[in-house]
């Protein structure tokens, strides 16, 4: 029995030895694989690059990294510059810097054009007298606002006087023809008058009605309404028989005046120009190479927004909409005219002004944008300062794209939602450079 126990014990020890050997070999092989793949590290974690885009991991590593003074690097007033970290007390931060959250916005292609402000031709009208004569009174002057139908000037017109006289004649003829027809109609019904007399009276009535309609229409061409036509008989006695009232055909502002009291005027001459200045056109020159992008957008019926700026009001941008592309390309400049409609309620835009126009054409996808003031550079590198934690701000290297309209495109280095310094970044950069030149840990 003792021999059997001895053999059993030897078998167990031998099996245990084989298992231990196998386990050792497995551990060695696994360690070797992890070492060669870079997933196994010995010793303290290495330094983290200032341009790291993974804030949580970077924060953990900077918290753990120790400097020669026995402190975490980001907590050391002399050494945090090595990692591009600036400490700013909350009270100072509130007074010296402004922050902004990084935004992701839709991609656009901005075309910068030059143009000129012009009248909206659909809202401008020349006022021409419907009859010649001598100007008696000028009621409205250049620059004044008028309402539709308001009297601009009064002209003594022989043409109007003649038209009114003819109207009174045909009116009397119509009254006589009407009375004659009614009498002949009654006599014909009683068989007292012949059918021929009845027919003659009827024909005379129709002719009188035709002459009356023509005379009335001529008066309406002079601008007379029904009430004014009905009052013609009374005008014979009050001296207004030949007075032609020049009225405003629409509401607006008088932007041109070519009339004065006593002047002789004719029907081919424009006396006033009235325009509604609440909206204007800005005609721009678009290069042929940029035509396709804008044309496709308009052809699909989609809105194309624009910003208009002028020298007189440099701090203000006027909103507009592109609504028309010209039909021909100028053979000398290789440009095509583009029309932008702009609201102008405050009348700041004046016809003839030169304008700078930015047309924003939306594209597919989105981009990351920050204010231009947030981006600073040093030794050929471009960076921003992003919030690390508490009162710490860390330099973050970025790769930027187009800079337009006070914002810059960030191609790489930042994620939407990150808080960065929008105003005061240059001050933080100066703080790092100052510390870098006078302090820090030895290599």
ZAGULUM-570642 format. One record per residue (C-alpha): residue in one letter; x negated, y, z. Coordinates in steps of 0.001 Angstrom, whole numbers, plus 524288, in hexadecimal, padded with zeros to 5 digits. Last residue first. Layout:
N
AXYZ;...
***
This chain:
443
X7C06C909727B12C;X7C048913BF7BB90;X7CD12917FA7C141;X7D2EA9255E7BED5;X7D019933A87BFDF;X7CC27940237B8E0;X7CE6493ECD7AA35;X7D9A09352F7AB2C;X7E05A93D537B58C;X7E0EE949177AC83;X7E4F4940D87A0E5;X7F01393A9B7A899;X7F52B947AE7AD81;X7F46A94D8979FE9;X7FCF09427C79A98;X806DC944D97A55B;X807609534E7A1B2;X808D1950077934A;X8148294771796A4;X81B729530379D00;X8282E9524C79572;X82DEB9459279058;X827D193C5579A51;X82CA192E87797B6;X8376F925C479CDB;X838EF9190979555;X846BF916557908E;X842EA9129D782BF;X835B090BAB78248;X8289C9121E78023;X81B8890E3677A2E;X81E3D90D6776BA3;X8244991567760B2;X828039213D768D7;X82EA192B9C7604E;X82CA59399A76497;X8368A943DA768BF;X836A5952AB7676C;X83DA8952B975A4C;X833C194A25753B2;X827ED941F875729;X826DF935A974F24;X81FDB929BD75490;X81981926EE761A5;X8117091BE376757;X811A791BF17760D;X8083B91ACB7816C;X80EB591B8878EC2;X80858923C27996A;X80E80920BA7A680;X8168D9291F7AFB7;X8172D926367BE47;X8206292CE77C7E0;X8294C9210C7C9F9;X82627917657BF30;X81FCE917117B1C1;X826A59225D7AAFC;X8214C9244579D57;X8170D92DEE798F9;X8156992E8778A4B;X80A6592AA078141;X802D392D26774CC;X7F4B3928E1773AB;X7EA5492FBF76B91;X7E22E933D37774D;X7EE0B939B177E2B;X7FC1B93B88779CB;X809169408877EFE;X8173993C8F77C3A;X82227941327852F;X822E694E9E77EC2;X827619483D7720D;X8338C9435F77902;X835189349577855;X83B1D92BC676DDA;X83C3C91D2076BD4;X841839190975E93;X84DDC912817597C;X8522C90A6174DD4;X857F390E2E740B5;X8568191C0473B9F;X85DEA928B173E33;X85ACA9346673551;X857FC940AC73D2D;X8574994CF3734D9;X84EE1957B473A9E;X850DF9650E73476;X8488F9713F73500;X84FF497D5F730C9;X84E10989D4728EF;X858DA993DE72ACA;X86011998BB71EA7;X86DC19970872415;X86D8E999BB732B7;X86DB798F6573D54;X870A09955674A99;X87F29996F3747D7;X8830F991417551D;X88C529877A74EDC;X88207982D874533;X884739745C7427B;X87AC596EDC738B9;X87CF49678472BF1;X870519627F72604;X86E759621A71744;X8632A95B1C710B5;X85CA59605170469;X85350957626FD29;X8449D958DA6FCAF;X83A7F955FC6F249;X8357C964106F396;X83489967006E502;X83E8695DBF6DF1C;X848BA960F26E965;X8505F9546D6EB8E;X85EBC954676E7E0;X86C02951026EDA1;X86A24956DF6FB1C;X86C7794F0070777;X878689525270FA5;X87DE7950D171D5D;X8726C951A8726C4;X877E89550C73422;X873A49600573D1E;X870579633074B24;X869489700374DB6;X85CB996F5D755A2;X8594597A8875EB9;X84C1497E8076447;X8479F984A775787;X8533F98DC275648;X84E949980274C7B;X8451498E6C7464F;X84FB1984E97420C;X85283976D8745D6;X85C2096D2873FF6;X85DF295F5474530;X863FC954F773C72;X86D439497273D98;X8701293FA9732B8;X87D8C9397E733A7;X8805892CC172C96;X8883092C0A72009;X87FDB92167719F1;X87B4092ACF70F61;X876ED9345E719E7;X86D9E92AA07203B;X868969254A7135C;X865B69330D70E7B;X85E09936E071A94;X8548492B85719B9;X8538192C0A70AED;X8506693A9B70A1C;X843E193AEC711FD;X83AB8939537064A;X84226943E56FECA;X83EDC94E26708C9;X84A80954AA70F5C;X84C2F9637370E4C;X8567B968BF71786;X8633997068715E8;X869049749E722E0;X87791976F972223;X87F6797F2C72B9B;X88ADF97DBF73511;X891809879673DFB;X88DCA991E5733EA;X89B0B9924372D1E;X8982699B4D721D6;X89E589A76C71BEA;X898619AE6871048;X89E299BB9170D0C;X8A0459C47870141;X89DDF9BAB76F658;X89F259C1506E90B;X8A6259BBD76DD31;X8B3679C18C6E0FA;X8AE659CF706E060;X8AB509D9A16EA9D;X8AA8A9E8616EACE;X8A48F9ED796F75C;X8ABBF9F7836FFAE;X8A9759F06170C8D;X89E4E9E6B570C16;X89C949D8D5706FC;X891A69CF037057C;X891D89C76971240;X88AB79BABE71584;X88A929B1E57217E;X898709B4B472600;X89AD19AA5473061;X8A56399FF472FFE;X8B3CC99D5D72E47;X8B8AE99AE67208D;X8BE509A1EF71499;X8BBD09AF3471AED;X8C54F9B93D71530;X8C3A99C44570B46;X8D03C9CC0470C32;X8D3D39D2486FF2E;X8DAE99DF37700CE;X8E2819E3196F496;X8F0089E4806FAC0;X8EAFC9E8D1707F8;X8EF9C9F6E0706B8;X8FB499F58170FCB;X906419F78B705D8;X9034F9ED356FBBF;X8FF459E3F870698;X90D6F9E14070A6C;X910289DA8F6FD65;X904279D1EA6FF10;X908AE9CC6E70C30;X90D6D9BF4F706DB;X9002C9BD3B7008D;X8F9439BFF970D53;X901EA9B66671495;X8FF979ABD070A6A;X8F0E09AD7570A9A;X8E8479B64C70266;X8DA689B20F6FF45;X8D90C9B8636F1F0;X8DB769AB156EBFE;X8E84E9AB236F38C;X8EC359B72F6EBF4;X8E9CB9B0206DF13;X8F21F9A4C16E3BE;X8FD6C9ADF86E69D;X8FCBB9B3E06D8F7;X8FCA69A6586D2B5;X908169A19C6DAEE;X90FEB9ADEF6D7DA;X90D7D9ACAF6C93E;X9123199E886C9A2;X91E539A2056D18D;X921A69ACE36C7F2;X920849A3596BC99;X9296C9998E6C369;X933819A4086C63F;X933399A9006B830;X9358999B1F6B349;X9414F9997E6BC50;X947309A6756B834;X945D09A2C76A9DA;X94C1E995966AC76;X957F499BB06B32C;X959AA9A53F6A7FC;X95950999D869E51;X9632F9920C6A672;X96CFA99CD86A4A5;X9727A9A4F96AFBE;X980639A49D6B4F7;X980CA995C56B607;X98288996F86C4DE;X975C198F256C6C5;X96F61997826BC65;X973219A3BB6C3D6;X96D1B99E706D06B;X9608899A556C99C;X95FE99A72D6C266;X9607F9AE936CF60;X956539A5E66D610;X94D689A7086CA49;X94E2E9B5C56CA1A;X94B0B9B6BF6D8AE;X93F559ADD16D756;X93A469B4E06CB57;X93B319C1EB6D242;X933F99BCFB6DE5F;X929C29B6886D5DE;X927979C3046CE0F;X925F89CAA86DAAC;X91BD29C0DC6DF72;X915369C1446D22E;X913939CFE16D37C;X90F459CF6E6E1BA;X9050C9C5626DE3E;X8FFE39CDA76D331;X8FE1D9D8E86DCAF;X8F7289CFF96E668;X8EDB09CB376DC0A;X8EB019D9286D7A9;X8E8009DD586E57C;X8DF279D18B6E767;X8D7589D4DE6DB4A;X8D6C39E3376DF4A;X8CFC29DEF16EBA1;X8CD699E7A96F764;X8C4D19DE6F6FF51;X8C5C59DB9E70DF3;X8BAD79D407714A5;X8B86D9C81D71D39;X8C6569C4FA72179;X8C7389B8A1729D8;X8CD219ACCC7230C;X8C41C9A2D772983;X8BD359A8B47352C;X8B1789B1AE734C9;X8A45A9B29473BB2;X89C5E9BEC47393D;X88E7F9BE577340F;X890CD9C78E72885;X89CD29D01E729E2;X8AB8E9CEB772A31;X8B64F9D8B772766;X8B0C69DFFD71BB8;X8BACC9E9BE716D0;X8BF439EF84709C4;X8B6D99E7A570060;X8B9E49EB6A6F258;X8BF659E1C06E891;X8BE399D4286E2B6;X8C7259C8E66E61B;X8C57D9BB7C6EC03;X8BA379C0666F445;X8AF079B6B76F641;X8ABC39B0EE7039E;X8A0759A74D702C7;X8A1F099AFD70B04;X899779931371446;X89D89986C971B9C;X89B4C97C7B7110C;X88E6F9831970DCB;X889179805971B4D;X87F8B98B8571B53;X87105988CB71AF4;X8662C985AD72480;X8595E981F071E04;X8512A975AE71E3C;X8454396EAF72347;X844AB96019725B9;X83FF3956C573040;X8451F948FD72E16;X84691940CB73A63;X8473B9321073919;X84EBF92C3674449;X84D979208974D55;X857FC91F13757D4;X853969225E76581;X84CD291B1D7708B;X84A459244277BCA;X83F499252F785BE;X8449D92AE579261;X84014938A77951D;X8380893F3E79F87;X834F494D4B7A2B3;X8289A9513A7A9BD;X8235495BDA7B299;X82DC895F1A7BCAC;X83442951EC7BEC0;X8275094AE17BDAF;X82154953E37C7C3;X82BD7950AD7D1D2;X82B16942367CE60;X81C3F941C57D07E;X814CB93E1C7C462;X80B6C932D07C38B;X8053A930C17B64E;X80189923787B09A;X7F90A922067A499;X7F38E915007A95E;X7E60591A757ABFA;X7EC75926D67B165;X7F10491EC57BD18;X7E32291EE07C26D;X7E12892AF47CAC8;X7EE9592C637D11D;X7EF2E91DC17D37F;X7FD1D918897D404;X7FD3A9147A7C5A2;X7F07790D167C78F;X7F523905587D365;X7EBBB909097DE07;X7DEB89036A7E2A4;X7D70290F537DE5B;X7D0C4907E47D33A;X7DE1A9062F7CCD2;X7E8218FB507CE3A;X7F1B98F6937C3E8;X7FE2F8F1177C9FB;X8073A8FCA87C7D1;X801B48FEB37BA41;X804E48F0827B721;X812E18F1157BC1C;X815B98FDFB7B54F;X810518F8C27A89D;X818F08ECB07A965;X825078F4F57AC0C;X821AC8FF747A20E;X81F678F6947964E;X81AF68FFF278BB6;X80C9A9000678FD6;X8056D90BAD78A0E;X7FCD790E1B795FE;X7F71090093794BC;X7F7D08F8237A0DA;X7EBAD8F4B07A86C;X7E8AB8E6667AAEE;X7EFAC8DE107B524;X7E7408D9687C04C;X7DFDC8CC5B7BFA6;X7E2AF8C0497B785;X7EBE28BFF37ABF1;X7F33E8B4AC7A55E;X7FC578B7B5799F0;X7F1728BAFF79074;X7F40D8AF577878D;X7E67C8A9D078A51;X7E8568AA6A79909;X7F6148A4B7798D0;X7F16789913790C2;X7E5AD896C779999;X7EE1A897607A5B6;X7F79288D6D7A01B;X7EC598843D79C93;X7E63A8853E7AA1A;X7F342883497B0F2;X7F66D877637A8A9;X7E8F3871327AAEC;X7EA68873067B99A;X7F80186D007B989;X7F31F8612B7B1EC;X7E7CD85F167BB6A;X7F0ED860587C6F4;X7FA37856617C11D;X7EF1884C9B7BE9F;X7EA4184E397CC82;X7F7C984C1B7D1FD;X7F91183FA37CA0F;X7EC0583A737CF60;X7EFB583DFD7DD3D;X7FCB6836EE7DBF2;X7F63F82AC47D628;X7EC1182A747E10C;X7F6AB82B0A7EB68;X7FDFB81FCA7E4FA;X7F180817987E447;X7EECA81A007F29A;X7FCA3816C57F680;X7FBCA80A007EEF0;X7EED78068F7F57F;X7F4A5808F280307;X800008000080000;
***
